């Protein structure tokens, strides 16, 4: 998967593509996988890097959604639980079981949540991840040794899925490429073309690296822009009425010692109406999330101070050692592509059902949904797109399609387990050049070999691509990632032919970015 090769494919194409997909997040890439595996000619265009937006900024859970059960959306929960099972089946190197404990401090909580989570298990059927059970106080403490003990009565444990969102996305990009799709990052759609009949028949796209432009024909154009879907729609219809009601959620990352467990904490009700999770993730503790309506989505959203305070205050109610601003290793923000419903004032209450919308121009937009249901969204979208474009009908095959990197025992590769079947090739790089086996920072496990692999095989084009999405350094420890940037720039420069000035620009750009993932506390910086 090499960008110049993808550009060459784009240059060589003379006939219209069957499907052009705008957007390189979970929804768009899922559509590319589905369509290409059916045998359609597919081009996917992403304005920045794959997963730059929402798809790398989730709570890292593959789940049915306990709160949707409480809202009475049984259909969504059942769909998500089935898709959760398919994801574990098709990408076992990235999706794993995780125990969640709901701590109980009032007498009614154990029977109430115990019953609800039994229903959750029943709905999962054959796709279940484990049986829920009520825990005694002692059993709860054994699973969560750092939980606050004052007033603790016990807990309820249930099982859901955990994953690395950006790594799954990159593997899905590779899966789409393996199936014959053409995918390009850092190419922005700047216009949408129409035929004499007024219907969309292609796009105008600009390479963000060289400034080149292409006019690209398509039998159908699919808008999978996530929070930016309305902006894409207005390229075809400037007066298009907004579909989106975006909101942002933040996550704080701390040292592992704040949770010190293999189980997660689930708080079913917070003061803003959302569920809060504290989960172990890549040797750290991740806590989130908030729900704050926003007017305009951005590629690099920033946390509000009140959101940070809310997470710290809520976590402090449940953790024996209350975290402070000084303890935050990284803060990241994601924007939910929620679809408007009613007056749209309370985004926490909006459904995560997906919506497929066809404008009068024939532009097909798919939006909403959640990471867990990306495959089902893609199947529905490709069905609609094929019908709209009068493509030959072909069945979906992704229910049983292994994701690139598929490996049933990836844990044997240790820190490289997220690469699955690609891990041995990275180990070969380390053996061939031992200096590439050395961690780039003592606080994180990532090595130079992973940076080289990302450039050669995963279309990484910037230091940010390597440190934010090919590895997860920026999301785990922003200051450590910032310290790693010069070494990564040197490695990438050697691979991509950067001169000294380009390396300095990359270092400076990443330093500025990393500052947005740090918050100012009252004590010394965290290492």
C-alpha positions as CSV (number, residue, x, y, z in Angstrom):
1,X,0.0,0.0,0.0
2,X,2.1,2.8,-1.4
3,X,0.8,6.3,-2.1
4,X,2.6,6.9,-5.4
5,X,1.2,3.6,-6.7
6,X,-2.3,4.7,-5.7
7,X,-1.8,8.1,-7.5
8,X,-0.6,6.2,-10.6
9,X,-3.8,4.2,-10.6
10,X,-5.8,7.4,-10.4
11,X,-3.8,8.9,-13.2
12,X,-4.3,5.8,-15.4
13,X,-8.1,5.6,-15.0
14,X,-10.0,6.8,-18.1
15,X,-13.5,5.4,-17.4
16,X,-15.7,6.6,-14.6
17,X,-15.3,4.7,-11.4
18,X,-18.2,2.6,-10.3
19,X,-18.2,4.2,-6.8
20,X,-16.2,7.2,-5.6
21,X,-16.2,7.5,-1.8
22,X,-15.5,10.8,-0.1
23,X,-14.0,10.3,3.5
24,X,-11.4,8.0,4.9
25,X,-12.9,7.3,8.3
26,X,-14.5,4.1,9.5
27,X,-17.7,4.7,7.4
28,X,-15.9,5.5,4.2
29,X,-13.2,2.8,4.4
30,X,-15.9,0.3,5.4
31,X,-17.8,1.2,2.2
32,X,-14.6,0.8,0.2
33,X,-14.0,-2.7,1.6
34,X,-17.5,-3.8,1.0
35,X,-17.8,-2.4,-2.6
36,X,-14.3,-3.6,-3.7
37,X,-14.9,-7.1,-2.2
38,X,-18.1,-7.3,-4.3
39,X,-16.0,-6.6,-7.4
40,X,-16.9,-2.9,-8.0
41,X,-14.2,-0.4,-9.1
42,X,-13.8,1.9,-6.1
43,X,-11.9,5.1,-5.4
44,X,-11.7,6.5,-1.9
45,X,-10.5,10.1,-1.3
46,X,-9.5,11.5,2.1
47,X,-8.7,15.2,2.6
48,X,-6.1,14.5,5.4
49,X,-4.9,11.2,6.7
50,X,-7.0,8.1,7.1
51,X,-8.8,8.3,10.5
52,X,-7.6,11.9,11.2
53,X,-11.1,12.7,12.6
54,X,-13.6,10.8,14.7
55,X,-12.4,7.3,13.8
56,X,-9.2,7.6,15.8
57,X,-10.7,9.4,18.8
58,X,-13.3,6.9,20.1
59,X,-13.6,5.4,23.6
60,X,-11.8,2.3,22.1
61,X,-14.9,0.0,22.7
62,X,-16.6,-2.5,20.4
63,X,-19.9,-2.6,22.2
64,X,-23.7,-2.9,21.9
65,X,-24.3,0.2,23.9
66,X,-25.8,-0.3,27.3
67,X,-27.3,3.2,27.3
68,X,-29.2,2.5,24.1
69,X,-30.8,-0.4,25.8
70,X,-32.0,2.0,28.6
71,X,-33.3,4.3,25.9
72,X,-35.4,1.4,24.5
73,X,-33.5,1.1,21.2
74,X,-33.5,-2.7,21.2
75,X,-32.9,-2.9,17.4
76,X,-29.7,-0.8,17.6
77,X,-28.4,-2.8,20.5
78,X,-29.0,-6.1,18.8
79,X,-27.4,-4.9,15.6
80,X,-24.4,-3.6,17.4
81,X,-24.0,-6.8,19.5
82,X,-24.1,-8.9,16.3
83,X,-21.5,-6.6,14.7
84,X,-19.4,-6.8,17.8
85,X,-19.2,-10.6,17.4
86,X,-18.4,-10.3,13.7
87,X,-15.6,-7.9,14.4
88,X,-14.0,-10.2,16.9
89,X,-14.4,-13.0,14.4
90,X,-12.8,-11.1,11.5
91,X,-10.1,-9.0,13.4
92,X,-9.1,-11.1,16.5
93,X,-5.7,-9.4,16.6
94,X,-7.4,-6.1,17.4
95,X,-10.7,-6.9,19.1
96,X,-10.7,-8.6,22.5
97,X,-12.9,-9.3,25.5
98,X,-12.9,-6.8,28.4
99,X,-14.7,-7.2,31.7
100,X,-16.7,-4.1,32.8
101,X,-17.6,-3.6,36.5
102,X,-20.5,-1.4,37.5
103,X,-19.8,-0.5,41.1
104,X,-22.8,-0.3,43.4
105,X,-23.1,2.2,46.2
106,X,-26.9,2.1,46.7
107,X,-29.0,-1.0,47.6
108,X,-31.1,-0.9,44.4
109,X,-28.2,-0.8,42.0
110,X,-27.3,-4.5,42.1
111,X,-30.7,-5.8,41.2
112,X,-31.4,-3.0,38.7
113,X,-28.2,-3.2,36.7
114,X,-27.9,-6.9,37.2
115,X,-31.3,-7.4,35.4
116,X,-30.5,-4.9,32.7
117,X,-27.2,-6.5,31.9
118,X,-28.8,-10.0,31.9
119,X,-31.0,-8.7,29.1
120,X,-27.9,-7.3,27.3
121,X,-26.4,-10.8,27.3
122,X,-29.6,-12.4,26.1
123,X,-29.8,-10.0,23.2
124,X,-26.3,-10.9,22.2
125,X,-27.3,-14.5,21.7
126,X,-24.6,-16.6,20.0
127,X,-22.4,-13.4,19.7
128,X,-22.1,-13.1,23.5
129,X,-18.7,-12.2,25.0
130,X,-19.4,-13.5,28.6
131,X,-22.0,-14.0,31.3
132,X,-22.8,-11.1,33.6
133,X,-23.0,-11.7,37.3
134,X,-23.5,-9.8,40.6
135,X,-20.3,-9.3,42.7
136,X,-19.9,-9.0,46.4
137,X,-17.9,-6.1,47.8
138,X,-14.8,-8.3,48.1
139,X,-15.2,-9.6,44.6
140,X,-15.6,-6.0,43.3
141,X,-12.4,-4.9,45.1
142,X,-10.5,-7.9,43.7
143,X,-11.4,-6.8,40.2
144,X,-10.9,-3.1,40.8
145,X,-8.3,-2.6,43.5
146,X,-8.2,1.2,43.1
147,X,-12.0,1.7,43.3
148,X,-13.2,4.1,46.1
149,X,-14.3,1.9,49.0
150,X,-16.4,4.3,51.0
151,X,-20.0,3.1,50.8
152,X,-19.2,0.4,48.3
153,X,-21.7,-2.5,48.5
154,X,-20.6,-4.6,45.5
155,X,-20.9,-4.5,41.8
156,X,-22.1,-6.1,38.6
157,X,-19.7,-7.4,36.0
158,X,-20.4,-7.9,32.3
159,X,-18.3,-8.3,29.1
160,X,-17.9,-6.2,26.0
161,X,-15.2,-5.6,23.4
162,X,-12.1,-3.4,23.2
163,X,-10.0,-2.4,20.2
164,X,-7.5,0.0,18.8
165,X,-9.6,2.2,16.5
166,X,-6.9,3.8,14.4
167,X,-5.1,0.5,13.9
168,X,-8.3,-1.2,12.8
169,X,-8.9,1.6,10.4
170,X,-5.4,1.3,8.8
171,X,-6.0,-2.5,8.6
172,X,-9.3,-1.8,6.9
173,X,-7.6,0.5,4.4
174,X,-5.2,-2.4,3.6
175,X,-8.1,-4.8,3.3
176,X,-9.8,-2.5,0.8
177,X,-6.5,-2.2,-1.1
178,X,-6.1,-6.0,-1.0
179,X,-9.6,-6.3,-2.6
180,X,-8.6,-3.9,-5.4
181,X,-9.8,-0.5,-4.2
182,X,-7.7,2.6,-4.8
183,X,-7.4,4.8,-1.7
184,X,-5.6,8.1,-1.4
185,X,-4.9,10.3,1.6
186,X,-4.1,14.0,1.5
187,X,-6.4,14.6,-1.5
188,X,-9.3,16.9,-1.0
189,X,-12.6,17.0,-2.9
190,X,-13.0,20.7,-3.9
191,X,-15.9,20.3,-6.2
192,X,-18.7,18.0,-7.4
193,X,-19.5,17.7,-11.0
194,X,-22.9,17.2,-12.6
195,X,-24.0,15.9,-16.0
196,X,-26.4,17.5,-18.4
197,X,-29.3,16.0,-16.5
198,X,-28.2,17.8,-13.3
199,X,-27.2,14.6,-11.5
200,X,-23.8,14.2,-9.8
201,X,-21.4,12.4,-12.1
202,X,-18.0,12.9,-10.4
203,X,-15.7,15.1,-8.3
204,X,-12.9,17.5,-8.6
205,X,-10.0,16.6,-6.3
206,X,-6.8,18.4,-5.3
207,X,-3.6,16.7,-4.1
208,X,-2.6,18.5,-0.9
209,X,1.0,17.5,-1.4
210,X,1.6,18.8,-4.9
211,X,-1.4,21.0,-5.8
212,X,-2.4,18.8,-8.8
213,X,-6.1,18.5,-9.6
214,X,-8.1,15.8,-11.2
215,X,-11.6,15.7,-12.6
216,X,-12.8,12.2,-11.7
217,X,-15.9,10.5,-13.2
218,X,-18.2,8.3,-11.1
219,X,-21.3,6.3,-11.7
220,X,-22.2,7.2,-8.1
221,X,-20.6,9.4,-5.5
222,X,-20.9,8.5,-1.8
223,X,-20.4,11.1,0.8
224,X,-19.0,9.6,4.0
225,X,-17.6,12.8,5.5
226,X,-18.8,12.1,9.1
227,X,-19.1,15.5,10.9
228,X,-18.2,17.2,7.6
229,X,-20.9,15.6,5.6
230,X,-23.0,18.7,5.3
231,X,-20.0,20.7,3.9
232,X,-19.6,18.0,1.2
233,X,-23.3,18.1,0.4
234,X,-23.1,21.8,-0.1
235,X,-20.5,21.3,-2.8
236,X,-23.4,19.8,-4.9
237,X,-26.3,21.8,-3.4
238,X,-25.2,25.1,-1.7
239,X,-28.6,25.4,0.0
240,X,-28.8,21.8,1.3
241,X,-30.5,21.7,4.7
242,X,-28.2,20.5,7.5
243,X,-28.4,16.8,8.5
244,X,-25.8,16.9,11.3
245,X,-26.0,17.9,14.9
246,X,-22.4,17.4,15.9
247,X,-21.2,17.1,19.5
248,X,-17.7,16.6,20.9
249,X,-16.5,14.2,23.6
250,X,-13.2,14.3,25.3
251,X,-11.0,11.6,26.9
252,X,-8.2,11.9,29.5
253,X,-5.4,9.5,29.6
254,X,-3.5,8.7,32.9
255,X,-0.8,6.3,34.2
256,X,-1.9,2.7,34.5
257,X,-1.8,3.0,38.3
258,X,-5.0,4.9,38.5
259,X,-6.9,1.7,37.5
260,X,-4.3,-1.0,38.0
261,X,-6.6,-3.7,36.8
262,X,-7.5,-5.7,33.7
263,X,-11.2,-4.7,34.2
264,X,-12.9,-1.5,33.3
265,X,-15.3,0.7,35.3
266,X,-18.6,1.6,33.8
267,X,-20.6,4.4,35.4
268,X,-24.1,4.2,33.9
269,X,-25.2,7.7,34.9
270,X,-23.2,11.0,35.0
271,X,-24.5,14.5,35.6
272,X,-24.6,15.2,31.8
273,X,-26.6,12.1,31.0
274,X,-23.9,10.0,29.5
275,X,-22.1,6.8,30.5
276,X,-18.6,7.2,31.8
277,X,-15.9,4.6,31.3
278,X,-12.5,4.2,32.9
279,X,-10.7,1.5,30.9
280,X,-7.2,-0.1,30.7
281,X,-5.8,0.6,27.2
282,X,-2.2,0.0,25.9
283,X,-0.8,0.1,29.5
284,X,-2.6,3.3,30.4
285,X,-5.9,4.4,32.0
286,X,-8.4,6.1,29.6
287,X,-11.3,7.9,31.0
288,X,-14.3,9.5,29.1
289,X,-16.5,10.9,27.8
290,X,-18.4,14.2,27.7
291,X,-21.1,15.4,25.4
292,X,-20.9,19.0,24.3
293,X,-23.0,20.3,21.3
294,X,-20.8,22.3,18.8
295,X,-21.8,24.4,15.9
296,X,-18.9,23.8,13.5
297,X,-16.7,20.7,13.3
298,X,-13.0,21.0,12.9
299,X,-10.2,18.6,12.1
300,X,-8.4,19.2,15.3
301,X,-11.0,20.0,18.0
302,X,-9.9,21.2,21.4
303,X,-11.2,20.3,24.9
304,X,-13.1,22.9,26.9
305,X,-11.9,23.5,30.4
306,X,-15.3,22.6,31.8
307,X,-15.1,19.2,30.0
308,X,-11.7,18.5,31.6
309,X,-13.0,19.5,35.0
310,X,-16.1,17.3,34.5
311,X,-14.1,14.2,33.7
312,X,-11.7,14.8,36.6
313,X,-14.5,15.4,39.1
314,X,-16.5,12.3,37.9
315,X,-13.5,10.0,38.0
316,X,-12.6,11.3,41.4
317,X,-15.9,10.0,42.7
318,X,-15.0,6.4,41.9
319,X,-11.2,6.1,42.0
320,X,-9.4,5.8,45.4
321,X,-6.8,8.3,44.1
322,X,-8.6,11.2,42.5
323,X,-6.7,12.3,39.3
324,X,-5.7,15.9,38.9
325,X,-4.7,18.0,36.0
326,X,-1.1,17.3,36.7
327,X,-1.8,13.6,36.2
328,X,-3.1,13.9,32.6
329,X,-0.7,12.4,30.1
330,X,-2.9,13.3,27.1
331,X,-6.3,14.7,26.3
332,X,-8.0,14.0,22.9
333,X,-11.3,15.1,21.5
334,X,-13.6,13.4,19.0
335,X,-16.6,14.8,17.2
336,X,-19.7,12.6,16.9
337,X,-21.5,12.7,13.5
338,X,-24.9,12.7,15.1
339,X,-28.0,13.0,12.9
340,X,-30.5,15.7,13.7
341,X,-33.7,14.6,15.5
342,X,-36.5,16.8,16.9
343,X,-35.1,20.1,18.1
344,X,-31.6,18.6,18.4
345,X,-30.9,20.4,21.7
346,X,-29.7,17.4,23.7
347,X,-27.1,15.5,21.7
348,X,-26.7,12.8,24.4
349,X,-30.2,11.7,23.6
350,X,-29.7,11.4,19.8
351,X,-29.7,7.9,18.4
352,X,-26.6,6.3,16.9
353,X,-28.6,4.7,14.2
354,X,-27.2,5.5,10.8
355,X,-28.9,7.4,8.1
356,X,-28.6,7.1,4.3
357,X,-29.8,10.2,2.5
358,X,-30.0,10.9,-1.2
359,X,-30.1,14.6,-2.3
360,X,-32.0,15.7,-5.3
361,X,-28.6,15.9,-7.1
362,X,-28.1,12.2,-6.7
363,X,-25.3,12.6,-4.1
364,X,-25.6,9.7,-1.6
365,X,-24.7,10.5,2.0
366,X,-24.3,8.0,4.8
367,X,-23.8,9.2,8.3
368,X,-24.5,8.7,11.9
369,X,-23.9,5.2,13.3
370,X,-21.0,4.1,15.5
371,X,-17.7,2.3,15.0
372,X,-19.1,-1.0,16.1
373,X,-21.7,-1.0,13.3
374,X,-19.4,0.3,10.5
375,X,-19.7,-3.0,8.5
376,X,-23.5,-3.1,8.6
377,X,-23.6,0.6,7.6
378,X,-21.3,-0.1,4.7
379,X,-23.4,-3.0,3.5
380,X,-26.6,-0.9,3.5
381,X,-24.8,1.9,1.7
382,X,-23.3,-0.2,-1.0
383,X,-26.7,-1.8,-1.6
384,X,-28.2,1.7,-2.1
385,X,-25.3,3.0,-4.2
386,X,-25.4,0.0,-6.5
387,X,-29.2,0.5,-7.0
388,X,-28.8,4.2,-7.6
389,X,-26.0,3.7,-10.2
390,X,-27.7,0.7,-11.7
391,X,-24.6,-1.4,-11.1
392,X,-24.8,-5.1,-11.5
393,X,-26.2,-6.5,-8.3
394,X,-23.6,-8.5,-6.3
395,X,-23.9,-9.9,-2.7
396,X,-22.1,-8.6,0.3
397,X,-19.3,-10.8,1.5
398,X,-17.9,-8.9,4.5
399,X,-19.6,-10.9,7.2
400,X,-16.9,-13.5,6.8
401,X,-14.1,-11.4,5.3
402,X,-11.0,-11.4,7.4
403,X,-9.5,-8.0,8.1
404,X,-5.9,-7.5,7.0
405,X,-3.6,-8.6,9.7
406,X,-5.9,-11.4,10.8
407,X,-4.2,-13.6,13.4
408,X,-5.8,-15.8,16.0
409,X,-2.8,-15.7,18.4
410,X,-1.4,-12.2,17.9
411,X,-0.6,-11.9,21.7
412,X,2.6,-13.9,21.0
413,X,4.0,-10.8,19.3
414,X,3.8,-8.7,22.5
415,X,3.8,-5.0,21.8
416,X,3.5,-5.7,18.1
417,X,0.3,-7.7,18.6
418,X,-1.8,-5.0,17.0
419,X,-0.1,-5.7,13.6
420,X,-1.3,-9.3,13.6
421,X,0.2,-11.2,10.7
422,X,2.4,-8.2,9.7
423,X,4.3,-8.4,13.0
424,X,6.9,-10.9,11.8
425,X,7.9,-8.6,9.0
426,X,8.4,-5.7,11.5
427,X,10.5,-8.1,13.7
428,X,12.6,-8.8,10.6
429,X,13.2,-5.1,10.2
430,X,14.5,-5.0,13.8
431,X,16.8,-8.0,13.3
432,X,18.2,-6.5,10.1
433,X,18.8,-3.1,11.7
434,X,19.1,-3.5,15.6
435,X,18.9,0.2,16.1
436,X,15.3,0.1,14.9
437,X,14.4,-2.2,17.8
438,X,15.1,0.4,20.4
439,X,12.0,2.2,21.9
440,X,11.9,5.8,20.7
441,X,11.0,6.9,24.3
442,X,11.3,5.1,27.6
443,X,7.6,5.8,28.5
444,X,6.2,4.1,25.4
445,X,7.0,0.8,23.6
446,X,7.1,2.1,20.0
447,X,10.2,1.6,18.0
448,X,11.8,3.0,14.9
449,X,10.9,-0.1,13.0
450,X,7.3,0.7,13.3
451,X,7.9,4.2,11.9
452,X,9.7,2.7,8.9
453,X,7.0,0.1,8.4
454,X,4.3,2.8,8.5
455,X,6.1,4.8,5.7
456,X,6.8,1.8,3.5
457,X,3.5,-0.1,3.9
458,X,0.8,2.0,5.5
459,X,0.9,5.3,3.6
460,X,2.2,7.4,6.5
461,X,3.2,10.8,5.1
462,X,3.9,13.0,8.1
463,X,5.3,12.7,11.6
464,X,1.7,13.1,12.9
465,X,0.6,10.1,10.9
466,X,3.2,7.9,12.6
467,X,2.8,9.2,16.1
468,X,-0.9,9.7,16.2
469,X,-2.4,6.9,14.1
470,X,0.1,4.2,13.0
471,X,1.3,4.2,16.6
472,X,-0.8,5.7,19.4
473,X,2.0,7.7,21.0
474,X,0.2,11.1,20.9
475,X,-3.0,9.7,22.4
476,X,-1.2,8.0,25.2
477,X,1.5,10.5,26.3
478,X,1.6,13.8,24.4
479,X,4.9,15.0,25.9
480,X,6.6,11.7,25.2
481,X,5.3,11.8,21.6
482,X,6.7,15.3,21.3
483,X,10.1,14.1,22.4
484,X,9.9,11.3,19.8
485,X,9.2,13.7,16.9
486,X,12.9,14.5,15.9
487,X,13.8,10.8,15.7
488,X,10.7,10.0,13.7
489,X,11.4,12.9,11.3
490,X,14.9,11.6,10.7
491,X,13.6,8.1,9.9
492,X,10.8,9.3,7.6
493,X,13.2,11.8,5.9
494,X,15.5,8.9,5.0
495,X,12.6,6.9,3.6
496,X,10.9,9.8,1.7
497,X,13.9,11.9,0.7
498,X,13.2,14.9,2.9
499,X,15.8,17.6,3.2
500,X,16.8,19.2,6.5
501,X,14.3,22.0,6.1
502,X,11.4,19.6,5.6
503,X,12.4,17.6,8.7
504,X,12.4,20.8,10.8
505,X,9.0,21.8,9.4
506,X,7.7,18.3,10.4
507,X,9.1,18.5,13.9
508,X,7.7,22.0,14.4
509,X,4.3,21.1,13.1
510,X,4.1,18.1,15.3
511,X,5.2,20.1,18.4
512,X,2.5,22.6,17.8
513,X,-0.1,19.8,17.4
514,X,1.1,17.9,20.5
515,X,0.7,21.0,22.7
516,X,-3.1,20.8,22.0
517,X,-3.0,17.3,23.6
518,X,-1.5,18.6,26.9
519,X,-3.2,20.5,29.6
520,X,-1.6,22.9,32.1
521,X,-1.5,21.7,35.7
522,X,-0.1,23.1,38.8
523,X,2.8,20.7,39.2
524,X,5.8,19.5,37.1
525,X,5.2,18.1,33.6
526,X,4.5,14.3,33.4
527,X,7.1,12.2,31.7
